[in-house]
Amino acid sequence: MAFNILARTILELGAELISSDGIALYELLKNSIDAGSRQVRIEVQVALRHSYYQGALAEIENGIGEYRNILEDGDRENASTYRFNKLREIKEFVLSSIDQKYMDDLQQLIIPRLNDSRSFAKLKDSLKWIYTRINWISVTDWGEGMSLADLQNVYLTIGTRSRQKEKSARGASDAGRVYLGEKGVGRLSTMRLGSRLRIRTTTNGEARVNNLDVNWSRFSHDSDRPLSDIMIRPRRGALKSDRAEQGTTVTILDLSSDWTEDKFREIVISEFSRLIDPFEGRGAARILRLYFNGTRHHPLEIEQKLFEIAHAEVNATFRYEDQGPVLRGHVNYRLRGRERSFVMREAELRGQIGAALWPALLNLGPFDVEFWWYNRSALTDLPGLGNKREVQRRVARWTGGLMLFRDGFRINPYGGPDDDWLGLDKKAFSSRGFKLNRQQVIGRVAISWKNPALIDQTNREGLTETPEKAVLVALLQQILFNQFKVHLDTWDREVRVQDLTTTDDLQAHVERAQSEIGRKLRELSLRVPAERAAIVELHGLFRRLDGYVQKARTLAEEYENDRGKFVYLAGIGLMVEFILHELGRATSHTLRTLRSIEAANFSNPAELQGTFRTLDDQLATLVKRIETLDPLSTSRRQRKEDFNVFEVVQQVVEGRQDQARRHGISFRGNFGDLEILTIRGVRGMFVQIIENLLSNAFFWLGVQSEIDPETDMFIEINIDSDNEAISVTDGGTGVDPAAADEIFEAFVSHRPANSGRGLGLYISREIAGYHDWTLSLKKENTVRRGRFNTFILNLSADGR
């Protein structure tokens, strides 16, 4: 038995699925483009607004009710008089509501019809007839058109995959036309616009036009009729004067919403201007011809000067090369005169995406990104664009984040005024500075038919939630936040540091100014004795200013003294995350063992003894985790002391042994020797550095094992007593030489968003600097070619 489908199901796929009139028109536009038309003409004629029409219908219903009430009172003469006056009142309202520019053309159509309406029922029918004929939306193209068979077998078949089949038939070749439709339901978008549909279409070589008329009200919620009961038949129309004529005109009648010139203009500016990639050529202006009540409206084009005045520009590509997937790009911070390029290959991409989404990354397909960033306060007057306010307004027309285009046509709503698909505003407004938010970015992401796993939602409101979409978002956020914003902040900090005047210089300036002003004031007091009191007050103000400078200097010195404390506290936060994770795992194991003891019926004492031995081992693991925290305790945190490097490293490694066994990682090196290397420093801070290096090693070993299951899973720690240095080498992915320096910068991370904040190495290097130690990446291929796998912590700078 097959499903029985009610006619009103069509309503769910059409009028109620499309969210706006602009999107509905976009669906019709895409059909025209898929038909091969190089131009599309969209016309809206509204002689009587929908709200006025509804108001007139409401007055008719009110008149019917009042007329019946008077009749029920038995007063037929008054009832007849009321009806006559009410009908005249409604007719006058209708005539006054019609756009006067159409009255000359329409009065022969409208006035006789109204004059002939001598009852409420007749006037209601006449009003509906008039509204349907004087208001319409038409979409005309000169594409392939449709034959009578096409109308029957393709257009009237909901969900047909004719375009999708043509896409698939093209295979891996770039040749062939790009098709935008893929679900076969876009034609139902006309239901959103109006209740009646009229299609006039023809193909090259046909003798006649082919017609199709649909009354969508037959599919309303009030109908319980099966879909199969509603018959719609295409029919042949008039003969063509030229058999070569081809194309389609879709006309929507009985419009469902208010259309005004302001509404149409807003759709043109905010939606049509972005529908066709405005970064390529003339965008929508190249294809669309748009008219409202006979007046042409032009889609906006991005002025090239807007790109030239951007304060930063970023370009990036994602491709599949012989060595695997590669994300590469370039950042140009014009405002500061700084540039950098970046490359993320398989190792970094695996670290960023994670094992679960790696297959989706391989299935994602290539894409391009480009965007321009604006410091709105730094925008200025510009010849050809206007004053500062006008320049800001022109920039604001196109900001909103990254728009997404497939084969040059936009996927709504990304990059629109109400969409934050990449979390730009969420991050910006939850932190200080507002350095990167949607209102500062104009840009696009370009995908194509080569990204078949990125599927449009049926309601045309973005992409379906798939692993491939999650990967796309993650990569774009990597570009925006890690490759762009982090370095933007760094370069801005460098400029601020260079521009800052030291408190010593400030004090010197104040002292010189105070001396000069004091001399001038004394001269002034001699010349104007009457103002002596005011002059004394000015002297007092300058003395207070000097006091403020002294306070600022003291605060700066205190900040410098406390800097190490702040770095230390941030480091604790990172370590606690790891330790809590391990505590949770160890506690879970311990509880399972206790439950097994409680539930078991041990008849063999040796078996019971073995279970308790397991419990003892697990409790010992908990103790090791807690001991790791001991050097970080509040009472010891800032106190320098002498300690044996071998002993502390052994303790840290012992705390990681259980984790190492789980992941099949072995420790190597001389750190376990019974030697002594005594240094002076804050023991807890030293632990933080070693823990961070081990944490990174564990993570990247896991990534490398995904790339190559035969990876030698090792961490080698060697302590050089003579040179007072520690080397930590792992068999993981290693560091790309291009990123060898930037990995020590704050917030630079190639891990997934929930797996790291890009602070570990930055804090570790700050801790090292606090002790006059150095932490660096050895720029040699110690494990695999083209990658750096060894960190060096040099402890020799500090006295022992």
Secondary structure, 3 states (H helix, E strand, C coil): CCCCCECCHHHHHCCCCCCCHHHHHHHHHHHHHHCCCCCEEEEEEECCCHHHHHHHHHHHHHHHHHHHHHHHCCCHHHHHHHHHHHHHHHHHHHHHHCCHHHHHHHHHHHHHHHHCCCCHHHHHHHHHHHHHHHEEEEEEECCCCCCHHHHHHHHCCCCCCHHHHHHHHHCCCCCCCCCCCCCCCHHHHHHHHEEEEEEEEECCCCCEEEEEEEEHHHHCCCCCCEHHHCCCCCEEEEECCCCCCCEEEEEEEEECCCCCHHHHHHHHHHHHHHHECCCCCCHHHHCEEEEECCEEECCCCCCHHHHHCCCEEEEEEEEEECCEEEEEEEEEECCCCEEEEEEECHHHHHHHHCCCCHHHHHHHCCEEEEEEECCHHHCCCECCCECHHHHHHHHHHHCCEEEEEECCEECCCCCCCCCCCCCHHHHHCCCCCCCCCHHHEEEEEEECCCCCCCCECCCCCCECCCHHHHHHHHHHHHHHHHHHHHHHHHHHHHHHHHHCCCHHHHHHHHHHHHHHHHHHHHHHHHHCHHHHHHHHHHHHHHHHHHHHHHHHHHHHHHHHHHHHHHHHHHHHHHHHHHHHHHHHHHHHHHHHHHHHHHHCCCCCHHHHHHHHHHHHHHHHHHHHHHHHHHHHCHHHCCCCEEEEHHHHHHHHHHHHHHHHHHHCCEEECHHHCCCCCEEEECHHHHHHHHHHHHHHHHHHHHHHHHHCCCCCCEEEEEEECCCCEEEEEECCCCECHHHCCHHHCCCCCCCCCCCCCCCHHHHHHHHHHHCCCEEEECCCCCCCCCCECEEEEECCCCCC
